[in-house]
Structure formats: C-alpha cells, structure tokens
Amino acid sequence: MSVQVENLEKNMAKLTIEVPAEELEKEIEAAYQKEKHKISIPGFRKGKVPRVMIEKMYGPEIFFEDAANRLMQTNYPAAVDESGIDIVSRPNVEVVQIEKGKPFIFTAEVAVKPEVTLGKYKGVTVTKIDTAVTDSEVDEKLEEERKNNARIVTVEDRPSQEGDTVVIDYEGFTDGKAFEGGKGENHSLVLGSHSFIDTFEDQLVGKNAGDDVEVHVTFPEDYHAKELAGSPAVFQVKIHEIKTQELPELDDEFAQDVSEFNTLAEYREDVKKRLEEQKENEAKRTKEDEAVQKIIDKSKMELPEAMIDTQCEVMLEDFAQRIAQSGLSMEQYLQLSGMTVDKLKEQMRPEAISRIQSSLVLEQVAKEENLEVTDEDMDGELAKMAEAYGMEKDKLEAYMGESEKNSMKRELLITKAVDFIMENVKERAKSKTKKDSDADAEE
C-alpha cells in the first residue's frame, strides 16, 4: 500500500491510497467464496458455479463492491497512520480505480486538525459567583423531593388536567388513510410536555378515562416526512387511564422515609449543605466556561466544515442513544416531535463548534505550557473508573484498547489545561464599572 497526501484549502487534505493488484484479487476471490452459494446458473449445482462463469454472465464487476469495501476498511486506518497527519473528521471516500490486474486506488478527503494561535490565557478575568443558599431554594428542593417520592395514583373521579399522565392508544390518518409511523398502543403521555405535534396534548385535557377522542392537528411545513409536511391529520385516540401524583406530607415521617435523619429540621439542614456543594460545583464549571470562552474569543483558528459535520453526527448519535433509553427510536421521535435530522443537526451546530473550539484551545494551552499526563495520572484515573464499575483496576485496563486509553489521556490533559488556566484567573464582582468593562475588552 502507498499513500500520497495533497493539502487542500481550509484545513482539508486528500489521501490517495493505492493497494497492490494482488490484494484486490484476494478480496475479489473472498467475495466470490462468500456469495457463490447464493448464485444459480443452469447446468451447475448451487454453490458450485465457477467464478469465471459468474463473471462472464454478470460482468467482472459483480464482486467489486464487496472487495472495495473490505479493502477500504482495512487499508484506510493504516493509510492514516502512514500519512502522519492529524485527521479530525470522518473520511469522504471515492473509488478512483478498480479493475482486475491493476492496483486498487481510492481517495479519502478529510479535515486536518487546525492550527491555533492563542490569545491571552494567563490572568483571564472571570465573574465572581455568589454560592449562598437561600431558604426559598431549600423549600424548592424539598418540594422536588416530595414530587420524586409521590405515589402515582389512577384518577377516576375527574377529567384529565395539564400535568396528568394519560395512557392512550392512537392512530393517525390523512385524507382518511392511516399513515406509517402514526400508530401507538398503551403510550404514556404527560399532558403539557409538548412532546407531540401541534395541539395534540391540549385536545386531551378535560377528557375522561374510557373516552374516544378525535384529535385534529396540522404537521409542520418542514416536517421530515415530506408526504405529511403541512398536511392536516386526524388522530383517533382511546384514553385508557388518567394518572396523577399524590404528594406526601412534609414532616418528620417524610424525613425518616427519604433520609437517615429523624427530623425534618435535620433533613432540611442536610439539603442546604448539599445545595451549597452543588452551587459551588456549578460556579466552578461556570467560571471555567467563561475563562475558556474568553480565550477562544481572542484566539484564531479556522474550523473545516467536515470537522463540524463530524462533531454534529457524533452528538446526534449520542442523542439517539439517550432517547432509545426512554423507549423511543429516532424515527418515532422525529415523527412525534415534527423535527428532521437536518434540523436537529442545525440546532446542534453551535454547541458542536463550541466543543471543538474548547478542545483545540485547551490542547494548545497544554502544549504551550508543556503539560503532561504521567503514568501516575493514568493509574489514578483507572482506579477511579474501576471503583465506579466495581472492577479490579488491572482487569479494567486489560479490557481497554489503545484508542480508549488515548482518549482518557487526552481528557486528563485537557483537565490539566483547565486547572492551569483557573489557577491564574482573576475574579471580579458581577456589577462592574466602565473601567472594568474596558479592561475585560482588552483581554
């Protein structure tokens, strides 16, 4: 295998990868061996048709696609290593040459890690944050705990209200015909959650268990299913149950049920302490974000679009996994929310850019300050992970591949860069004079 690198504009590069003809022949033969039992030709038993006969009848390219896919999968990672460039996007691949007896050639267009010119990163000014906890905040937390410990009871003596959960069957129709993906059974829907399109939930308020309700909605103009976009629809809905929360009394008995304390006063004091810790942690993260953003604002870097697209795709995959845990597929989510994949990615784009900029800036700070992750750092992090997973550290380390270890090392290095920045920040109260504002602008 040989690799040629062509630098393109805007931190993009093209790898041209050439694989010897012998390897192409091996993969064509492997594709034939895999597929031959599926091919029938008169005069031959199934699975016994010679490759030359198949290629003569269907063309020599019949096995090219499988062979090309395998060659790209096996040779691209090695080509990346050989190229020596720091690739930060998924490749856009294209087959240039695939022909029996000749080398297999394909290209991969990729984004290259941009260079970063740092702005000021020592002595950055951040806003001082008050972490005091008020009585009203403690009251809110206690009310939240009451709701968390509420009993779910079935409502039988009144119609549904906003905030209730209704258990429904539904089926959607346009022009009198049921449409794909518009049917569900025993679905729990919180009224007022706005998880269904248009005014769907509003039309279930004031109804009773056992009611059959005809719900009229209109799909958004930019709905992902083009055949439904902008169209009116009717949902036939059957309400099986109405459920609501029954809150416990806020007293000593409640404190004993939800904590190790005997009195509400003791429990309340513990809640206050935990809120103080939470506020301090949130203030720490907020000041870190502010400091890093100020460094980003004064730094220079050119982000390739492919890098941003890749980050959006990663975030979309993470989102799909999270909603899958709640029992929804991505297709169902899009159907019920009226969103599209492109719209979701567009919404994620600002956060994707922010994540990329933060990583690049922090990596550059680590480089400028010669920060390093030691073996002791790695051992300490592995020990924390092992404890969290309930495993022995050596076993956890054995399960981890090099890519996972490199990712861990990178995260630890970024953490060290953040710590370095925060050790050198200057805090300033939120209400600032014009002189203070001018000083911030100069940073």
N, C-alpha and C positions, 0 to 999 in steps of 0.2 A: 504494500500500500504506500502511496505517496500523497503528500498534501501540499497544495500551493495556497498562499494567503494573499488576498487582494483587499487592501484597505479602501473602504468606500467613504462617502461623506456622512457626517452626523453620527460618528462613532459606530458605524456599521462595517462589517467585513464579510467577504465571501470566501469560503473554503472550497477549493476544487479538489475532490478526493478521487484518486484513481486506484482501482482494485485490479490485480492481475486477472487475465482471462481464465487461468486455471481455477481460481476461486469462484468465478462466475459459473464455470462449467460444473463445479462441485455442487453449487446451490441449485442449479437447474436440475441436476440429477436427483438431488434431495427432494425437490418439489415434485418431480415425476414419481419417485417412490412413495411420496405421501398421498398423491392424488390418483395413482393408477387404478386402484381398486374401485374408484367411482366411475371410471370411463368404460363404456361398452362400444365395441366395433364388431360388426358381423364377421364371423369366421374365427373370432378369438374368444377364449373364456375371459370373464370379467376378472380384471387384475393381472391378466397375462398379456395385455396388448403391449408390444414393443414400443419404446419411446419414439423411435423413428417413424413408426406408423401414425402415432398420435400427432406428432409434429407435422407430418405430411398432410394429414387430414384437416387439422385445426390451425396450422401455422406454427412456426418455431417459437413465436412469442407467447404461446399458451402458458408456459411456465415462468415467463419473465417477471410477472408481478410479484409472485411469492419469492423468487430468487432475489429480486431487487430489494424487497422489504427486509429480508434477512441480512443481506449484505450491508444495507444502510444502518440497521440496528447494531450490527457487530463492529462495523468499521468507524462509525461516527464518533463514539467515545474515544477511540484510540487516536483519531484524527485531531480531536480537540486537544488531547494531551500533547501530541506532536507539534501542533501549531504554536503552543506556548502563549496563546492569547487568553485573556480573562473574559469568558463569554457569560453574558448576563441575560440571555433570552433563550426561548425555545427556537430551534432552527426552522427556517423555511427551506425545505429541501426540493430539489428538482433533478430528475434524471437527465443527464446530457447524452450519454451513450450506453446502450445495452444491445449487444449484438454478439452472436456466437463466434468464438475465436478471437474476439477483441476485448481489451480491458473494459471493465465496467466503470463509468465515470458519472459522478453526481456532484452537485454543488449544495452547499448549505449556507444560506445568508443568515447572519447572526448579529446581535448587538454586542458591542465590546464595552467593558466597564469604562465609564467616562473618567477623565482626569478631573480632579477637584482642586481649585485654588481657594484655600481657606481664607475667610475673613477673620476678624478678631475672635479668639476663643478663650483667652485668659482674661479674667476680670469682667466677665459679662454681668450686666445688671439684671436682676430678676425681682419680681414683686413679692414683698413680704406678705405672708398669708396668715390671717388670724385662725387659730385652730381651737379656740374656746368652744365648748359645747353648751348650748342654752337649754333651759328647761323644756321649751317647746319642741326642740329636736329630740329630747329624750321621750317626750309624750308621743311624738310621731313614730318613733322606733317601737315603743310599747304597743301602739295601735297596729303597727305592721306585724308584730309578733302575735297579737290577738288574731289577726286575719290568717296568719300562717297556721295557727292552731284551731282554726274554725272547723266546725263539723259541716259537711256537705249534706244538706237535707233536701228531700224531694218536696216541692211545693204542690199542694193540692187544692188550696183554698183561695187562690187569686190568680190573675193573669200574669204573664211574664213582664219583667221590668228590665230596664237597662242595668247591666251588671250581672244578671242571671245567666246561667248556662242552660241552653236548650239542647236536647238530644233529638236530632232530626234525620229523616230520610229526605233526599231531594233529587230531582231530575229536571234538567233544563231543556227548553225547546225553543227553536227559532222557526218561524213560519209553520208551526205545528209539528215540526220534526225534531226528535231528540238529537242532540249533538254530542260528539265524542268528548269524554272527559267531564261531562256535566252532571254526573250521577254519583251519589254517595249514600251510604247507609250508616245509621247509628253514629252520626258525626256530632261531636260536642262542640258547640259554637257559643262563645261568650258574646252576648249582645252588647254592642258598644266597642268591641275590639277592632272594628273596621278591617277585619281580615277577609271579608267577602266583598265583591264589587258593588259599586253604586250604593243604593239604599236598601240592599238585601236585608241587613240586620234590622233596620228601622221598621220594616214591614212585619217583623215577627214580635215586636213589642206590643203588649196588650192582648196577646193571644193565650189560649189555654191548652193544657196537655190534651192530646187527642184531636186537636183542630187540624184540618187540612187547609193550607193557606196557599193562595196563588200569588206569587211574588213577581212583580214586573220590574225589570232593570234594563239598562242600556250599557252595552260593552263600550269601553273607551275607544276612541278613534285610533289610538296607537296600540290596540290590543295585539298580543303576539300571534294569535291565530287569525290570519287575515280574513278568513271567511266569516268571522264573528265580529271583527272590528267595526264599531259604530252601529252595530245592529241591536234592535230591541229583542229581549228574550223574556220568556215566562218560565219560572221555576215552580213546579208542583212540590210543595213541602208538607211533610207529615211531622207534626210535633209529638214525639213520644213522651218526653219528660221535661219538666222545668226544675232546675236545681238552684239552690242559693246557699250562702254561707250563714251559719249560726255562730256568732261570736261568743267566747267565754267571758265571764265577769273578770274584771281586772282587780284581783285581790290576792291575799296571801296564798290561797289554794292554787291560783293560777301560777304564781311564782314557784311553788313547790313542784308543779307539774312540768314546767318548762326549763327548770334550772336546778342547781344544787342548793339554792338558798331557801330559807324557811319563811322569809317575809318579803313582801312587795318592796319595802324600803331598801333591803339589801340587794334585791334583784335590780332595782332601779339604779342603784349606785354602780353596779357592775356594768349595766347597759351604758351608763355615762362614760365609764373608763374605756369600754370597747369603742364607743363612738369617737372618743379623743384619739385613740390609736388609729382608727380609720381615717380621721381628718388629717392627722399628721402624715400618714402614708400618702393620702391623696394630695396633700400640699407638696410633699416631696416630688411626686410624679409631675404635678403641675409646673413646679419650678424647673424641673428637668426639661419638660417640653418647651417651656418658654425660653430657656437658655439655648437649647438646641435650635429652636426656630430662629432665634436672633443670629446665631452663627450661620444658619442656612441663608438667611436674608442677605448676609454680607459676603457670602461665598459665591463662586462661579463654577457652574457645571452644565453640560449640555446632555440632557437625557434623551437617548434614542427612543423613538416610538415603540419599537419592538420590545424594549425593556419594560416600558409602562404597560403594554398589552399583556406581557407575560405575568406581571405582578397582578393585574386585574383578573386574569384567568385563575391564578393561584387563590386569590381572595374569593372568587366565585365558587371554586371547588370546595373551599372551607365552608362557605355559606351553605352549599348543597348538603354537606355532611351534617351541619348543625340542624337544618330543617328536617333531614332524614331521621334524626333522633326524636323528633316530635311526631313522626309518623307520616310526614308528607314527602312525596317525591318532588323533584324540581318542576316537573311537568304540572303536577297538581297545584303547586304554589303559584306558578305563572298563570294557570287557569283561573284560580280563585282571586288572585291579587290584581289581575289585569296588567301585570308587568311583562316585559320582554327581557330576554338575555342581554340584548344590546343596551336596553335602558338600565338594567342593573349594573352592567359594566361601566356605563357612563356615570352613574351615581358613585361608583367605587373609585373612579379615576382620581379625584382629588386626594383621597386617602392613599391610593397607590403611589402617587407622586410623592406625597409626604413621607411615606415609609422608605422609599428609595433614597430620597434626599437625606433623610436622617442617617440611614445606614452608611451612605457614601461619606458624609461629613464626619461621622464618628470613627469610621475606619481610617480616614485621613488624619484625624487628631491622634489616633493611636500610633500611626506611622510617624507623624512629626515628633511625637514625644517618646518614641522608641518603647512603647508599652508592649509587654509580652505576657503570654499565658504560660505559666510554669506547669511542670508535672504535678506539683502540689495543688495548684488551682484545679486541674482536671480531676485529681483524686478526690478533692473536697466536693466538687460538683457531682461526681459519680456516687459518692457516699450519700449525698442528699437525695439523689434520684432513687438509689437503691432502697433507702429508708421509706421513701414515698410509695414505692411499688411493693414493699415488703419482700425484697430480694437480697441476696448476698451481692456485694459490690463486684466481686470477681465474675460471678455468673452474668450480671447485667452487662459488664464490659465485654464479655465474650460474645454476647448476643448482638452487640452494636457493631455495625460496619464502619469502614473508614469515613464514609460520607456523613454518617451521624456524628462521629467524633469530631470531624472537621467543622460541622455545623455548631456543635457545642462549643468548640474552641473559639469560633467566630463570635458567638453570642457573649462568651466570657470577655473577649477582647473589647467588644462594644460596651459592655458594662463597665469595664475599667476606664474606657474613654469618658463615659458619662460621669463616673466618680471623680476623674481628674478635673473635668470641667466644673463640677459642683464644689469641689474643694477650693476653687478660685473665684467663685461668683461673689458679687456684691448685692446685698439685699436693700431694697428701697420700699418705703411705705407706698400704698396704692395711690393716695392723694399726692400728686406731685406738682411742684412749681413749674413755670415755663422753663426755668433754667435746667431743672431735672429732665424735662421732656427733650430739650435741645441736646442734653448730654447723651440721652438714650439714642437719639437720631444719629449722633456721631459714631456710635459703636458699630 
